[in-house]
């Protein structure tokens, strides 16, 4: 990888300030150069900040030629209001029409999801989209089976004792939801309360060798995917039961052909909504804390 600064440099030092790896340095007086230097280009994480921000277009980067950057359009003055309105209108959709989401729409969702930030610009979130009815049925039934086993264990004397002794453990937290879990588990074996007969699912997964940050990256990308689906007029909901069941039931990953060594971070059910919400609820949230300096 080669990074250099040409004579167009205006010495604004912006590259020094914005490089996450701190690669740019002005040479010391007497070294015979007055341009920023990059002594360790191998440490570059290829974020492109330097190339995209340089006001003089003076940075030459082997990974970011003219065909690898795009101009940024000026934001509309209503951008926040438009985003807020879309967020307020978005509902978790669990009633879908039978038509499948098109490949073009799925690619648009993934394309926007991939714009989410990743740790060290790793871009190591992987996607699997499924619409095969047999695969969807397998994911539903294996998840329902796992949920039923979990409900039975949680409702047993052992589960009760674990919840009482360790209230902050997974058993303790889930015991409070036991009536809900039992209700879903009993019905989900016969009726699809896992995918709600969605015609498509989109799964985000990561290589476990990439560590905990890769899982966090996947969750950020999934939120982008939800917003993209909403913007395309599609319905979606998070596959929470699948996400929780997958580590306990390897068959789910096998059915989805998830590569060996990868772990499911989460997923979405997707489809064309078969319901139209007329109102959005007003919700209460915890008050934010602002740690400002006292004046």
C-alpha positions as CSV (number, residue, x, y, z in Angstrom):
1,X,0.0,0.0,0.0
2,X,1.4,3.4,-1.0
3,X,0.3,6.8,0.5
4,X,2.0,10.1,-0.3
5,X,1.2,13.8,-0.3
6,X,2.0,15.9,-3.4
7,X,2.9,19.5,-4.0
8,X,-0.8,20.6,-4.0
9,X,-0.7,20.3,-0.2
10,X,-1.8,23.5,1.6
11,X,-0.4,22.6,5.0
12,X,-3.8,22.6,6.7
13,X,-2.8,19.5,8.7
14,X,-6.3,18.1,8.4
15,X,-4.9,14.7,7.5
16,X,-2.9,14.6,10.8
17,X,-6.1,15.3,12.7
18,X,-8.5,12.9,11.1
19,X,-6.4,9.8,10.5
20,X,-7.6,7.1,13.0
21,X,-4.2,5.4,12.9
22,X,-2.2,8.7,13.2
23,X,-0.2,7.9,10.1
24,X,0.6,11.4,9.0
25,X,3.4,13.5,10.4
26,X,5.0,16.8,9.4
27,X,8.8,16.3,9.2
28,X,11.0,17.9,11.8
29,X,12.8,21.1,10.9
30,X,16.0,20.4,9.0
31,X,14.8,17.2,7.4
32,X,14.5,18.9,4.0
33,X,10.8,18.3,3.4
34,X,7.8,20.4,4.2
35,X,5.0,17.9,3.2
36,X,3.3,15.4,5.6
37,X,4.9,12.0,5.4
38,X,3.5,8.5,6.0
39,X,6.2,6.3,7.5
40,X,4.1,3.3,8.2
41,X,1.4,2.9,5.4
42,X,1.0,-0.8,6.4
43,X,-0.9,0.5,9.5
44,X,-3.6,2.1,7.3
45,X,-7.1,0.7,7.9
46,X,-8.3,2.0,4.5
47,X,-11.0,4.2,5.8
48,X,-10.4,6.8,3.1
49,X,-10.9,9.8,5.4
50,X,-7.6,11.5,4.3
51,X,-8.4,11.3,0.6
52,X,-12.0,12.3,1.0
53,X,-11.4,15.3,3.3
54,X,-8.2,16.8,1.8
55,X,-9.2,20.3,0.5
56,X,-6.4,20.3,-2.1
57,X,-6.8,16.7,-3.3
58,X,-3.1,16.3,-2.5
59,X,-3.2,12.8,-1.0
60,X,-2.3,10.0,-3.3
61,X,-3.5,6.6,-1.9
62,X,-3.0,3.4,-3.9
63,X,-6.4,2.1,-2.6
64,X,-8.4,5.2,-3.5
65,X,-7.9,6.2,-7.1
66,X,-10.5,8.5,-8.9
67,X,-12.7,5.5,-9.5
68,X,-12.9,4.6,-5.8
69,X,-14.4,7.8,-4.4
70,X,-17.8,9.4,-5.0
71,X,-18.9,13.0,-4.4
72,X,-21.2,13.6,-1.4
73,X,-24.4,15.4,-2.1
74,X,-25.5,18.4,0.0
75,X,-28.0,17.4,2.6
76,X,-31.5,18.6,2.3
77,X,-32.6,21.1,5.0
78,X,-35.4,18.7,5.9
79,X,-33.2,15.6,6.2
80,X,-33.7,15.2,10.0
81,X,-37.4,15.8,9.8
82,X,-37.7,13.2,7.0
83,X,-35.7,10.7,9.0
84,X,-37.7,11.4,12.2
85,X,-40.9,10.9,10.3
86,X,-39.8,7.6,8.9
87,X,-38.6,6.4,12.3
88,X,-41.9,7.4,13.9
89,X,-43.9,5.6,11.2
90,X,-41.9,2.4,11.2
91,X,-43.6,-0.5,12.9
92,X,-42.4,-4.1,13.4
93,X,-44.4,-5.9,10.7
94,X,-45.6,-9.4,11.3
95,X,-48.3,-9.7,8.7
96,X,-47.0,-10.1,5.1
97,X,-48.3,-10.6,1.7
98,X,-47.2,-13.9,0.0
99,X,-45.1,-12.2,-2.7
100,X,-41.3,-12.5,-2.2
101,X,-39.1,-9.5,-1.9
102,X,-37.2,-9.0,-5.2
103,X,-33.5,-9.7,-5.5
104,X,-33.0,-6.1,-6.5
105,X,-34.7,-4.8,-3.3
106,X,-32.6,-7.3,-1.2
107,X,-29.4,-6.0,-2.8
108,X,-30.4,-2.4,-2.0
109,X,-31.1,-3.3,1.6
110,X,-27.7,-5.0,1.9
111,X,-25.9,-2.2,0.1
112,X,-27.2,0.3,2.6
113,X,-26.6,-2.0,5.5
114,X,-22.9,-2.3,4.5
115,X,-22.6,1.5,5.0
116,X,-22.8,1.0,8.7
117,X,-19.6,1.7,10.6
118,X,-17.3,-1.2,11.5
119,X,-14.5,-1.5,14.0
120,X,-11.2,-0.6,12.3
121,X,-13.1,-0.4,9.0
122,X,-13.0,-4.2,8.9
123,X,-16.2,-4.6,6.9
124,X,-16.5,-8.2,8.0
125,X,-20.3,-8.6,8.3
126,X,-21.6,-11.4,6.1
127,X,-25.2,-11.8,4.7
128,X,-27.4,-14.7,3.9
129,X,-30.8,-14.2,2.3
130,X,-33.3,-17.0,2.2
131,X,-36.7,-17.3,0.6
132,X,-36.9,-21.1,0.0
133,X,-40.0,-22.3,1.8
134,X,-38.3,-25.4,3.0
135,X,-35.4,-23.4,4.5
136,X,-37.8,-21.0,6.2
137,X,-39.9,-23.9,7.6
138,X,-36.7,-25.5,8.9
139,X,-35.6,-22.3,10.6
140,X,-39.1,-21.8,12.1
141,X,-39.4,-25.4,13.5
142,X,-35.9,-25.7,14.8
143,X,-36.2,-22.3,16.6
144,X,-39.6,-23.3,18.0
145,X,-38.2,-26.6,19.2
146,X,-35.3,-24.8,21.0
147,X,-37.7,-22.4,22.5
148,X,-39.9,-25.2,23.8
149,X,-36.9,-26.9,25.4
150,X,-35.9,-23.6,27.0
151,X,-39.4,-23.0,28.4
152,X,-39.6,-26.5,29.8
153,X,-36.2,-26.1,31.5
154,X,-37.0,-22.7,32.8
155,X,-40.3,-23.9,34.2
156,X,-38.7,-26.9,36.0
157,X,-37.5,-26.9,39.6
158,X,-34.0,-26.5,38.4
159,X,-34.9,-23.4,36.4
160,X,-36.8,-21.9,39.3
161,X,-33.9,-22.5,41.6
162,X,-31.4,-21.0,39.1
163,X,-33.6,-17.9,38.7
164,X,-33.9,-17.4,42.4
165,X,-30.2,-17.9,43.2
166,X,-28.9,-15.9,40.2
167,X,-31.6,-13.2,39.4
168,X,-29.2,-11.3,37.1
169,X,-28.4,-14.4,35.0
170,X,-30.1,-15.3,31.8
171,X,-32.3,-17.7,33.7
172,X,-33.2,-15.0,36.2
173,X,-34.1,-12.5,33.5
174,X,-36.1,-14.9,31.4
175,X,-38.0,-16.3,34.4
176,X,-39.9,-13.0,34.6
177,X,-41.0,-13.6,31.0
178,X,-41.9,-17.3,31.6
179,X,-45.7,-16.9,30.8
180,X,-44.9,-15.2,27.5
181,X,-42.2,-17.7,26.6
182,X,-44.5,-20.6,27.5
183,X,-47.3,-19.2,25.4
184,X,-45.2,-18.6,22.3
185,X,-43.4,-22.0,22.7
186,X,-46.6,-24.0,22.9
187,X,-48.2,-22.3,19.9
188,X,-45.0,-22.0,17.8
189,X,-44.8,-25.7,17.2
190,X,-48.0,-25.6,15.2
191,X,-48.2,-22.0,14.0
192,X,-45.4,-19.9,12.7
193,X,-44.9,-17.4,15.5
194,X,-41.2,-17.3,14.7
195,X,-41.1,-15.9,11.2
196,X,-44.8,-15.1,11.0
197,X,-44.8,-16.6,7.5
198,X,-42.5,-13.9,6.1
199,X,-41.5,-14.7,2.5
200,X,-37.9,-13.7,3.1
201,X,-35.4,-13.6,5.9
202,X,-32.0,-11.8,5.9
203,X,-29.3,-13.1,8.3
204,X,-26.2,-11.2,9.4
205,X,-23.3,-13.4,10.5
206,X,-19.7,-13.0,11.3
207,X,-16.5,-15.0,11.7
208,X,-15.9,-15.8,15.4
209,X,-12.2,-15.2,14.8
210,X,-13.0,-11.5,14.2
211,X,-14.0,-11.2,17.8
212,X,-16.8,-9.4,19.7
213,X,-16.5,-6.2,17.6
214,X,-17.7,-8.2,14.6
215,X,-20.9,-9.0,16.4
216,X,-21.4,-5.4,17.3
217,X,-20.7,-4.4,13.7
218,X,-23.5,-6.8,12.5
219,X,-26.0,-5.3,14.9
220,X,-25.2,-1.8,13.6
221,X,-25.6,-3.1,10.0
222,X,-29.0,-4.7,10.8
223,X,-30.3,-1.4,12.0
224,X,-29.3,0.1,8.7
225,X,-31.0,-2.8,6.9
226,X,-34.3,-2.0,8.9
227,X,-34.2,1.6,7.8
228,X,-33.5,0.6,4.2
229,X,-36.4,-1.8,4.2
230,X,-38.7,1.0,5.6
231,X,-37.5,3.4,2.9
232,X,-38.3,0.8,0.2
233,X,-41.9,0.4,1.6
234,X,-41.1,-3.1,2.9
235,X,-42.0,-4.5,6.3
236,X,-39.5,-6.1,8.7
237,X,-39.0,-7.3,12.2
238,X,-36.0,-8.6,14.1
239,X,-35.6,-12.3,14.4
240,X,-35.0,-12.3,18.2
241,X,-36.1,-15.9,18.8
242,X,-33.8,-17.1,15.9
243,X,-30.9,-15.1,17.2
244,X,-31.2,-16.5,20.7
245,X,-31.9,-20.1,19.6
246,X,-29.0,-20.3,17.0
247,X,-26.1,-20.7,19.6
248,X,-28.1,-23.5,21.3
249,X,-29.2,-25.3,18.1
250,X,-26.5,-25.8,15.4
251,X,-29.2,-27.1,13.0
252,X,-30.3,-23.5,12.4
253,X,-27.0,-22.5,11.0
254,X,-26.8,-25.7,9.1
255,X,-30.1,-25.2,7.4
256,X,-29.1,-21.7,6.5
257,X,-25.7,-22.9,5.1
258,X,-23.8,-20.5,7.4
259,X,-20.1,-21.2,6.9
260,X,-18.3,-23.2,9.5
261,X,-16.7,-20.9,12.1
262,X,-19.4,-18.2,11.6
263,X,-22.0,-17.2,14.2
264,X,-25.4,-15.7,13.6
265,X,-25.5,-12.2,15.0
266,X,-29.2,-11.6,14.1
267,X,-31.6,-11.3,11.3
268,X,-34.7,-9.8,9.8
269,X,-38.0,-11.2,8.5
270,X,-38.8,-9.2,5.4
271,X,-41.8,-8.9,3.1
272,X,-44.5,-6.6,1.7
273,X,-46.7,-5.4,4.5
274,X,-50.3,-6.8,4.6
275,X,-51.3,-4.2,7.1
276,X,-51.4,-0.4,7.2
277,X,-50.9,1.4,10.5
278,X,-52.9,4.7,10.7
279,X,-51.2,6.0,13.9
280,X,-48.0,5.7,15.7
281,X,-47.9,5.3,19.5
282,X,-46.3,7.9,21.8
283,X,-43.8,6.2,23.9
284,X,-42.0,7.0,27.1
285,X,-38.2,6.6,27.3
286,X,-35.6,7.0,30.1
287,X,-34.4,10.5,30.5
288,X,-31.0,11.2,28.9
289,X,-28.2,12.4,31.1
290,X,-26.1,15.4,29.8
291,X,-22.7,15.8,31.5
292,X,-22.1,19.4,30.6
293,X,-19.6,21.7,32.3
294,X,-21.2,23.9,34.9
295,X,-21.6,27.5,33.9
